[in-house]
Amino acid sequence: MNEVMTAGWDLLHGLLVSAWALLVAVSTWGWDLLCHLHTDAPRLEGLLIGVLLAWLLLRRDRHPVLRVLSSPLKLIVDILDLAWDQAVEVVSDVLGTIKGWVNKAWNTVWGTVTGTLSWVKAKLTGGYNWLIGLLKGLKDKLSKGKEK
């Protein structure tokens, strides 16, 4: 009976040592992988963290532990969302103000240009009409001279 208990104890001890060795091997591999990602592939690390956080946020309503784990992330996302909304509003207001200033300046310049162009057009039209009138008068004088 003692030998059976010793064999059982040896089996249990061997299984525990093997489980511990497996746990150490897996954790060492994971740590080495994280070190490699952090030092040699930071973009991939960021992508994986982003996917993990997105997964966490998508499943936050299904389990209370996930809700607790994702609450700081949710707070950060809400703050970033508010900051983004404020930044978009500020940029929109600044662009609207600049657009208003440019339109006002353009309308002022365009009004001056169109006023100048209409003055030039009036002067050219007046000069053309004066010249045509002068030529018609000369034609009339010459036609009367031929008739006589």
Backbone as ProteinMPNN parsed JSONL, in Angstrom:
{"seq_chain_A": "MNEVMTAGWDLLHGLLVSAWALLVAVSTWGWDLLCHLHTDAPRLEGLLIGVLLAWLLLRRDRHPVLRVLSSPLKLIVDILDLAWDQAVEVVSDVLGTIKGWVNKAWNTVWGTVTGTLSWVKAKLTGGYNWLIGLLKGLKDKLSKGKEK", "coords_chain_A": {"N_chain_A": [[0.812, -1.177, 0.0], [1.937, 1.189, 0.724], [3.735, 1.572, -1.328], [2.034, 2.088, -3.483], [0.911, 4.499, -2.711], [3.195, 6.057, -2.698], [3.897, 5.93, -5.408], [1.65, 7.21, -6.478], [1.964, 9.695, -5.29], [4.402, 10.457, -6.475], [3.558, 10.576, -9.109], [1.702, 12.728, -8.952], [3.457, 14.747, -8.082], [5.228, 14.826, -10.247], [3.444, 15.627, -12.284], [2.722, 18.183, -11.32], [5.24, 19.458, -11.329], [5.765, 19.326, -14.07], [3.611, 20.854, -15.053], [4.271, 23.295, -13.885], [6.726, 23.767, -15.166], [5.823, 23.946, -17.8], [4.207, 26.233, -17.551], [6.197, 28.142, -16.899], [7.748, 28.009, -19.223], [5.914, 28.861, -21.202], [5.298, 31.454, -20.239], [7.852, 32.617, -20.346], [8.298, 32.517, -23.106], [6.183, 34.204, -23.925], [6.981, 36.621, -22.681], [9.421, 37.09, -23.998], [8.423, 37.4, -26.578], [6.861, 39.733, -26.237], [8.911, 41.553, -25.575], [10.372, 41.498, -27.965], [8.41, 42.512, -29.75], [8.094, 45.067, -28.644], [10.616, 46.26, -28.92], [11.548, 45.716, -31.559], [9.373, 45.758, -33.325], [7.449, 48.071, -33.089], [5.186, 49.219, -34.304], [3.559, 47.068, -34.982], [3.086, 46.157, -32.412], [1.573, 48.32, -31.416], [-0.646, 48.1, -33.101], [-1.646, 45.576, -32.338], [-2.264, 46.099, -29.655], [-4.22, 48.039, -30.035], [-6.202, 46.504, -31.349], [-6.773, 44.695, -29.299], [-7.781, 46.464, -27.329], [-10.012, 47.463, -28.694], [-11.481, 45.114, -28.945], [-11.964, 44.68, -26.246], [-13.559, 46.92, -25.621], [-15.775, 46.407, -27.255], [-16.92, 44.174, -26.076], [-17.653, 44.93, -23.564], [-20.132, 45.147, -22.344], [-21.002, 42.611, -21.861], [-19.876, 41.247, -19.752], [-19.188, 41.593, -16.282], [-16.544, 41.844, -15.338], [-15.1, 42.59, -17.598], [-16.324, 45.03, -17.977], [-15.389, 46.454, -15.776], [-12.65, 46.408, -16.322], [-12.578, 47.847, -18.688], [-13.494, 50.365, -18.068], [-11.672, 52.581, -17.409], [-10.571, 52.906, -19.956], [-12.847, 53.546, -21.431], [-13.46, 56.0, -20.28], [-11.239, 57.494, -21.124], [-11.621, 57.369, -23.907], [-14.05, 58.761, -24.104], [-13.225, 61.304, -23.217], [-11.346, 61.93, -25.213], [-13.11, 61.976, -27.369], [-14.741, 64.184, -26.731], [-12.742, 66.163, -26.778], [-12.005, 66.011, -29.46], [-14.413, 66.81, -30.698], [-14.537, 69.471, -29.765], [-12.195, 70.495, -30.923], [-12.781, 70.23, -33.655], [-14.936, 71.988, -33.797], [-13.689, 74.43, -33.127], [-11.838, 74.676, -35.251], [-13.631, 74.778, -37.379], [-14.991, 77.181, -36.756], [-12.855, 79.016, -36.943], [-12.11, 78.695, -39.641], [-14.504, 79.522, -40.83], [-14.554, 82.207, -40.031], [-12.218, 83.173, -41.286], [-12.935, 82.662, -43.931], [-15.101, 84.397, -44.162], [-13.763, 86.867, -43.853], [-12.091, 86.788, -46.116], [-14.016, 86.677, -48.162], [-15.273, 89.145, -47.746], [-13.134, 90.907, -48.243], [-12.633, 90.157, -50.897], [-15.072, 90.847, -52.107], [-14.963, 93.593, -51.706], [-12.675, 94.269, -53.208], [-13.491, 93.236, -55.676], [-15.759, 94.764, -56.085], [-14.548, 97.265, -56.393], [-13.008, 96.725, -58.655], [-15.009, 96.042, -60.532], [-16.403, 98.435, -60.514], [-14.424, 100.128, -61.564], [-14.061, 98.864, -64.006], [-16.609, 99.238, -65.127], [-16.586, 102.015, -65.349], [-14.458, 102.343, -67.154], [-15.587, 100.967, -69.313], [-17.788, 102.586, -69.814], [-16.479, 104.946, -70.58], [-15.094, 104.009, -72.874], [-17.283, 103.224, -74.455], [-18.561, 105.68, -74.705], [-16.544, 107.087, -76.07], [-16.418, 105.552, -78.421], [-19.014, 105.907, -79.426], [-18.908, 108.688, -79.842], [-16.899, 108.82, -81.792], [-18.122, 107.317, -83.858], [-20.334, 108.954, -84.303], [-18.986, 111.255, -85.224], [-17.822, 110.192, -87.544], [-20.171, 109.551, -88.977], [-21.237, 112.069, -89.273], [-19.252, 113.203, -90.922], [-19.559, 111.532, -93.127], [-22.135, 112.237, -93.901], [-21.688, 114.932, -94.613], [-19.913, 114.545, -96.709], [-21.589, 113.076, -98.47], [-23.531, 114.972, -99.04], [-22.035, 116.803, -100.353], [-21.435, 115.472, -102.72], [-23.894, 115.251, -103.881], [-24.518, 117.8, -104.633]], "CA_chain_A": [[0.0, 0.0, 0.0], [2.848, 2.318, 0.799], [4.313, 1.767, -2.649], [0.993, 2.677, -4.328], [0.812, 5.915, -2.326], [4.423, 6.697, -3.156], [3.773, 6.052, -6.863], [0.642, 8.256, -6.706], [2.584, 10.97, -4.937], [5.38, 10.736, -7.517], [2.786, 11.004, -10.285], [1.198, 14.08, -8.686], [4.609, 15.633, -8.055], [5.696, 14.947, -11.638], [2.477, 16.447, -13.021], [2.855, 19.567, -10.861], [6.512, 19.981, -11.845], [5.6, 19.5, -15.518], [2.722, 21.999, -15.245], [5.046, 24.495, -13.563], [7.705, 23.948, -16.241], [5.062, 24.425, -18.948], [3.837, 27.614, -17.253], [7.413, 28.951, -17.012], [8.136, 28.054, -20.636], [4.953, 29.709, -21.925], [5.467, 32.842, -19.808], [9.127, 33.086, -20.897], [8.055, 32.754, -24.523], [5.352, 35.409, -24.025], [7.791, 37.788, -22.329], [10.351, 37.301, -25.107], [7.627, 37.929, -27.684], [6.542, 41.132, -25.924], [10.151, 42.337, -25.704], [10.657, 41.624, -29.398], [7.439, 43.444, -30.323], [8.325, 46.411, -28.13], [11.874, 46.833, -29.403], [11.79, 45.548, -32.992], [8.161, 45.962, -34.128], [6.521, 48.87, -32.278], [3.913, 49.449, -34.997], [2.761, 45.857, -34.803], [2.653, 46.167, -31.013], [0.468, 49.273, -31.316], [-1.807, 47.517, -33.776], [-2.192, 44.507, -31.488], [-2.888, 46.726, -28.482], [-5.461, 48.654, -30.508], [-7.187, 45.442, -31.579], [-7.159, 44.198, -27.983], [-8.64, 47.453, -26.674], [-11.293, 47.483, -29.414], [-12.193, 43.904, -28.521], [-12.398, 44.908, -24.87], [-14.685, 47.859, -25.624], [-16.946, 45.803, -27.883], [-17.507, 43.157, -25.218], [-17.706, 45.441, -22.194], [-21.469, 45.005, -21.778], [-21.333, 41.196, -21.69], [-19.319, 40.648, -18.54], [-18.843, 42.667, -15.332], [-15.087, 42.019, -15.229], [-14.707, 43.397, -18.758], [-16.82, 46.388, -17.735], [-14.462, 47.075, -14.831], [-11.37, 46.592, -16.999], [-12.666, 48.815, -19.778], [-13.995, 51.675, -17.631], [-10.707, 53.66, -17.657], [-10.46, 53.099, -21.392], [-14.057, 54.249, -21.85], [-13.288, 57.384, -19.843], [-10.266, 58.119, -22.022], [-12.261, 57.513, -25.213], [-15.022, 59.852, -23.992], [-12.476, 62.562, -23.151], [-10.823, 62.179, -26.552], [-14.241, 62.326, -28.219], [-15.078, 65.577, -26.433], [-11.652, 67.015, -27.273], [-12.114, 66.038, -30.917], [-15.548, 67.658, -31.048], [-14.154, 70.86, -29.526], [-11.196, 70.88, -31.929], [-13.485, 70.401, -34.928], [-15.729, 73.217, -33.696], [-12.771, 75.569, -33.188], [-11.327, 74.779, -36.624], [-14.749, 75.224, -38.204], [-15.202, 78.605, -36.494], [-11.722, 79.78, -37.49], [-12.232, 78.68, -41.097], [-15.643, 80.371, -41.181], [-14.141, 83.607, -39.872], [-11.269, 83.486, -42.356], [-13.696, 82.691, -45.174], [-15.852, 85.654, -44.157], [-12.818, 87.958, -44.124], [-11.664, 86.711, -47.514], [-15.156, 87.067, -48.995], [-15.464, 90.588, -47.606], [-12.051, 91.546, -48.991], [-12.847, 89.893, -52.319], [-16.19, 91.669, -52.562], [-14.493, 94.975, -51.762], [-11.796, 94.37, -54.37], [-14.289, 92.999, -56.875], [-16.585, 95.961, -56.282], [-13.679, 98.302, -56.942], [-12.65, 96.331, -60.02], [-16.181, 96.176, -61.398], [-16.656, 99.873, -60.662], [-13.42, 100.649, -62.488], [-14.365, 98.315, -65.329], [-17.802, 99.899, -65.672], [-16.173, 103.369, -65.727], [-13.687, 102.197, -68.388], [-16.531, 100.591, -70.358], [-18.576, 103.785, -70.146], [-15.615, 105.853, -71.328], [-14.869, 103.424, -74.187], [-18.544, 103.314, -75.196], [-18.739, 107.1, -75.065], [-15.574, 107.41, -77.121], [-16.843, 104.859, -79.635], [-20.2, 106.608, -79.934], [-18.461, 109.994, -80.335], [-16.185, 108.573, -83.04], [-19.121, 106.914, -84.866], [-21.078, 110.171, -84.636], [-18.099, 112.087, -86.028], [-17.72, 109.577, -88.868], [-21.473, 109.704, -89.651], [-21.335, 113.481, -89.697], [-18.343, 113.37, -92.047], [-20.19, 110.849, -94.256], [-23.266, 113.083, -94.331], [-21.132, 116.104, -95.286], [-19.397, 114.12, -98.013], [-22.692, 112.709, -99.345], [-24.194, 116.203, -99.467], [-21.121, 117.437, -101.299], [-21.542, 114.758, -104.001], [-25.213, 115.514, -104.433], [-24.533, 119.145, -105.188]], "C_chain_A": [[0.863, 1.252, 0.0], [3.456, 2.615, -0.57], [3.31, 2.419, -3.602], [0.865, 4.159, -4.007], [2.055, 6.681, -2.777], [4.377, 6.892, -4.667], [2.763, 7.137, -7.222], [1.215, 9.638, -6.408], [3.62, 11.387, -5.98], [4.688, 11.207, -8.8], [2.297, 12.436, -10.115], [2.335, 15.088, -8.702], [5.152, 15.867, -9.468], [4.766, 15.806, -12.476], [2.58, 17.925, -12.622], [4.14, 20.203, -11.37], [6.404, 20.218, -13.347], [4.707, 20.698, -15.826], [3.472, 23.302, -14.962], [6.077, 24.795, -14.653], [7.022, 24.466, -17.503], [4.667, 25.881, -18.759], [5.043, 28.545, -17.394], [7.831, 29.084, -18.472], [7.219, 28.974, -21.433], [5.123, 31.172, -21.528], [6.794, 33.414, -20.305], [8.987, 33.392, -22.381], [7.229, 34.022, -24.727], [6.145, 36.676, -23.728], [8.795, 38.106, -23.445], [9.627, 37.89, -26.324], [7.273, 39.393, -27.454], [7.765, 42.03, -26.037], [10.508, 42.547, -27.167], [9.705, 42.619, -30.051], [7.744, 44.883, -29.906], [9.578, 47.042, -28.726], [12.012, 46.786, -30.92], [10.57, 45.835, -33.864], [7.15, 46.799, -33.349], [5.189, 49.149, -32.969], [2.987, 48.246, -34.867], [2.247, 45.77, -33.372], [1.479, 47.124, -30.831], [-0.799, 48.761, -31.955], [-2.453, 46.444, -32.92], [-2.864, 45.079, -30.247], [-4.2, 47.383, -28.875], [-6.557, 47.639, -30.743], [-7.685, 44.894, -30.246], [-8.097, 45.179, -27.272], [-9.994, 47.564, -27.366], [-12.13, 46.265, -29.038], [-12.768, 44.09, -27.122], [-13.597, 45.855, -24.82], [-15.938, 47.264, -26.251], [-17.658, 44.818, -26.96], [-17.687, 43.628, -23.781], [-19.076, 45.245, -21.55], [-21.824, 43.55, -21.464], [-20.846, 40.605, -20.383], [-18.896, 41.754, -17.58], [-17.336, 42.89, -15.185], [-14.579, 42.855, -16.401], [-15.171, 44.839, -18.603], [-15.867, 47.137, -16.802], [-13.126, 47.356, -15.516], [-11.428, 47.693, -18.056], [-13.14, 50.195, -19.323], [-12.952, 52.78, -17.755], [-10.532, 53.952, -19.144], [-11.663, 53.868, -21.927], [-13.981, 55.716, -21.452], [-12.338, 58.129, -20.769], [-10.876, 58.344, -23.405], [-13.283, 58.644, -25.182], [-14.333, 61.209, -23.946], [-11.914, 62.914, -24.523], [-11.933, 62.574, -27.519], [-14.655, 63.772, -27.985], [-14.003, 66.53, -26.956], [-11.711, 67.123, -28.797], [-13.259, 66.937, -31.362], [-15.212, 69.13, -30.867], [-13.148, 71.338, -30.574], [-11.853, 71.108, -33.281], [-14.295, 71.687, -34.91], [-14.837, 74.456, -33.793], [-12.252, 75.763, -34.609], [-12.42, 75.275, -37.557], [-15.015, 76.71, -38.006], [-14.099, 79.459, -37.092], [-11.814, 79.83, -39.011], [-13.404, 79.538, -41.564], [-15.292, 81.846, -41.081], [-13.197, 84.02, -40.991], [-11.997, 83.569, -43.698], [-14.522, 83.978, -45.269], [-14.959, 86.846, -44.462], [-12.396, 87.968, -45.587], [-12.789, 87.134, -48.443], [-15.391, 88.57, -48.932], [-14.399, 91.341, -48.385], [-12.251, 91.362, -50.491], [-13.984, 90.752, -52.859], [-15.787, 93.13, -52.651], [-13.622, 95.173, -52.992], [-12.601, 94.216, -55.646], [-15.211, 94.182, -57.155], [-15.772, 97.1, -56.869], [-13.319, 97.989, -58.389], [-13.841, 96.504, -60.948], [-16.557, 97.637, -61.567], [-15.69, 100.494, -61.652], [-13.701, 100.151, -63.902], [-15.595, 98.98, -65.941], [-17.47, 101.337, -66.09], [-15.398, 103.33, -67.034], [-14.618, 101.856, -69.542], [-17.362, 101.795, -70.787], [-17.74, 104.762, -70.971], [-15.36, 105.323, -72.744], [-16.129, 103.511, -75.049], [-18.8, 104.747, -75.632], [-17.79, 107.52, -76.169], [-15.954, 106.778, -78.446], [-18.04, 105.581, -80.255], [-19.823, 107.982, -80.5], [-17.778, 109.839, -81.686], [-17.148, 108.184, -84.152], [-19.947, 108.12, -85.279], [-20.269, 111.104, -85.522], [-17.981, 111.541, -87.447], [-19.033, 109.687, -89.646], [-21.653, 111.139, -90.14], [-20.444, 113.749, -90.901], [-18.921, 112.724, -93.294], [-21.335, 111.689, -94.801], [-22.747, 114.301, -95.091], [-20.604, 115.71, -96.667], [-20.511, 113.707, -98.967], [-23.432, 113.933, -99.835], [-23.335, 116.906, -100.493], [-21.2, 116.767, -102.655], [-22.855, 115.079, -104.67], [-25.255, 116.889, -105.106], [-23.804, 119.205, -106.453]], "O_chain_A": [[0.543, 2.246, -0.652], [3.664, 3.775, -0.924], [3.702, 3.224, -4.446], [0.726, 4.985, -4.909], [1.956, 7.835, -3.193], [4.791, 7.944, -5.154], [2.984, 7.901, -8.161], [0.998, 10.602, -7.141], [3.699, 12.565, -6.328], [5.166, 12.113, -9.483], [2.453, 13.263, -11.013], [2.195, 16.17, -9.273], [5.493, 16.995, -9.826], [5.222, 16.618, -13.282], [2.531, 18.809, -13.477], [4.135, 21.358, -11.796], [6.909, 21.225, -13.845], [4.994, 21.47, -16.74], [3.334, 24.283, -15.692], [6.274, 25.954, -15.018], [7.568, 25.322, -18.199], [4.774, 26.68, -19.689], [4.915, 29.632, -17.958], [8.226, 30.165, -18.906], [7.686, 29.772, -22.245], [5.095, 32.047, -22.393], [6.854, 34.593, -20.654], [9.494, 34.405, -22.862], [7.54, 34.828, -25.605], [6.009, 37.68, -24.425], [8.988, 39.271, -23.791], [10.155, 38.766, -27.009], [7.373, 40.207, -28.372], [7.667, 43.149, -26.541], [10.901, 43.644, -27.564], [10.137, 43.477, -30.821], [7.662, 45.803, -30.72], [9.592, 48.241, -29.005], [12.542, 47.725, -31.514], [10.731, 46.13, -35.048], [6.091, 46.289, -32.982], [4.168, 49.3, -32.298], [1.781, 48.394, -34.666], [1.11, 45.359, -33.14], [0.498, 46.784, -30.169], [-1.895, 48.955, -31.43], [-3.677, 46.406, -32.79], [-3.918, 44.596, -29.833], [-5.183, 47.3, -28.139], [-7.712, 47.871, -30.385], [-8.881, 44.656, -30.079], [-9.094, 44.766, -26.681], [-11.016, 47.739, -26.702], [-13.339, 46.371, -28.835], [-13.906, 43.709, -26.847], [-14.542, 45.623, -24.067], [-17.05, 47.58, -25.828], [-18.873, 44.65, -27.055], [-17.855, 42.809, -22.878], [-19.17, 45.182, -20.324], [-22.862, 43.296, -20.854], [-21.349, 39.57, -19.946], [-18.309, 42.748, -18.006], [-16.902, 44.014, -14.932], [-13.729, 43.727, -16.223], [-14.491, 45.764, -19.046], [-15.576, 48.314, -17.017], [-12.535, 48.417, -15.315], [-10.439, 48.389, -18.289], [-13.179, 51.117, -20.137], [-13.32, 53.872, -18.186], [-10.364, 55.105, -19.542], [-11.515, 54.743, -22.779], [-14.398, 56.585, -22.218], [-12.605, 59.267, -21.153], [-10.67, 59.397, -24.008], [-13.375, 59.412, -26.139], [-14.802, 62.162, -24.567], [-11.995, 64.066, -24.951], [-11.722, 63.413, -28.394], [-14.897, 64.508, -28.942], [-14.319, 67.581, -27.513], [-11.493, 68.198, -29.356], [-13.106, 67.733, -32.288], [-15.558, 69.954, -31.714], [-13.245, 72.466, -31.057], [-11.524, 72.066, -33.979], [-14.335, 72.405, -35.909], [-15.19, 75.423, -34.468], [-12.228, 76.885, -35.115], [-12.162, 76.101, -38.432], [-15.243, 77.43, -38.979], [-14.369, 80.506, -37.68], [-11.619, 80.888, -39.609], [-13.304, 80.212, -42.589], [-15.68, 82.643, -41.935], [-13.354, 85.09, -41.579], [-11.706, 84.449, -44.508], [-14.625, 84.575, -46.341], [-15.336, 87.732, -45.23], [-12.348, 89.022, -46.221], [-12.558, 87.865, -49.405], [-15.676, 89.199, -49.952], [-14.703, 92.294, -49.101], [-12.061, 92.299, -51.266], [-13.873, 91.32, -53.946], [-16.215, 93.836, -53.564], [-13.806, 96.136, -53.736], [-12.417, 94.978, -56.595], [-15.421, 94.558, -58.308], [-16.25, 97.821, -57.745], [-13.322, 98.875, -59.244], [-13.698, 97.056, -62.039], [-16.985, 98.044, -62.647], [-16.092, 101.3, -62.491], [-13.597, 100.904, -64.871], [-15.62, 99.255, -67.141], [-18.013, 101.83, -67.078], [-15.622, 104.153, -67.922], [-14.463, 102.394, -70.638], [-17.61, 101.998, -71.976], [-18.228, 105.337, -71.944], [-15.403, 106.089, -73.707], [-16.052, 103.834, -76.235], [-19.201, 105.005, -76.767], [-18.182, 108.226, -77.098], [-15.822, 107.413, -79.492], [-18.069, 105.834, -81.459], [-20.362, 108.393, -81.528], [-18.029, 110.611, -82.611], [-17.013, 108.667, -85.276], [-20.235, 108.302, -86.462], [-20.804, 111.683, -86.468], [-18.029, 112.29, -88.422], [-19.008, 109.896, -90.859], [-22.143, 111.392, -91.241], [-20.855, 114.461, -91.817], [-18.807, 113.272, -94.39], [-21.488, 111.835, -96.013], [-23.317, 114.666, -96.119], [-20.806, 116.417, -97.655], [-20.402, 113.957, -100.168], [-23.924, 113.93, -100.964], [-23.856, 117.54, -101.41], [-21.044, 117.446, -103.67], [-22.925, 115.17, -105.895], [-25.992, 117.075, -106.075], [-23.715, 120.27, -107.065]]}, "name": "protein", "num_of_chains": 1, "seq": "MNEVMTAGWDLLHGLLVSAWALLVAVSTWGWDLLCHLHTDAPRLEGLLIGVLLAWLLLRRDRHPVLRVLSSPLKLIVDILDLAWDQAVEVVSDVLGTIKGWVNKAWNTVWGTVTGTLSWVKAKLTGGYNWLIGLLKGLKDKLSKGKEK"}
